[in-house]
Amino acid sequence: MAATAVLIALLVLAGTASHSEAASSAAGEKTTHIKLYWHDVVSGPSPTVVQVAHAAATNTSKAGFGGVVVIDDPLTEGPGLNSSRLLGRAQGTYISAGKDDVSLFMSMNFVFTAGRYNGSTVAIMGRNAVFSAVREMAVVGGTGVFRWARGYAQARTHTLDLKTGDATVEYNVFIKH
């Protein structure tokens, strides 16, 4: 009988605690949508992409399987790298994770250095099937304005130069914070 009473009390407390947590987190939470352009510059005198590792089979793989790349890509307000306002940098890595298709595992921070989010970051992680029209990745955290962030990012290729590898990708990031 006493064990039943204790169990009921614990269930009531657990229900109250989870309800309070949900109510308090929903009360002050905002959703922010940011549209920006990510510039992966492979060619030229100042690339923003560097391959740091590869497997023995990477060079013969049609998908570049096993390649590991470090990025410090510009993030701009519009699609023009030299004509749009710089908002920050995408810093992180991507790994060619698809053996038979060009798909990347991406882990990067959008580091804002200008505008209303200056000093804040958003952490993005997930699969990027490069030749799909829209790719979705998870927002897994953030700092500054975006502390406790979660959400998703949708990537759409704006331009891709198959000769140089340079790419401009439109990102729409939806963040709850």
Steps between C-alpha positions, in 0.01 A plus 500: 500500500778743593688406183189581294466841667867580432463393136190719456679797661800454268275482193317819606832680559641381167189618318514839673872545428471422129193723465678793672806456280291500182301803611805703602700418185208585273427828680812694399591310185535666159529367149743678269533451123831599341563488126863525394745377239790262568799527265723192467807632313725220379687682221711812475770652717300498825291182533267465800504120475796272575505122475681373810463123462391232258487123474698295249184460291393868513672599175346212305153529655237663277357664814831597665417257782722549805615856435511729804483876445536798734310818412504867589237611248358852471131547585336789317165675486458442125638255242788723381819421690661834419184711473306391811548595862710252698301368799752249634678173431404133483778322688522124533546184302328285249573143415415322178290227659317358197671206337275496193357854498636844579375548853682678777489480876515865607593641839536878503438815694349809341705768678332839468741795487264776383137603522248433772647156586862622528686289757253210488537157342272225371624138489380293203550129446368238262494333161526712187412311180665759276299442183158496670295816443447563872710354780402521865741495792448540873574808706650338808599801710626853512653777706418861580152589373462136392586335833294178534427508126335216312334485162592426142683642201395455138771524236437568130782525249502845341804444276750217459799514267580136419843597360627689807279351773399850616145509632252752634223350711191674632430409862167558672552438869204467738608530863306462824683670786 
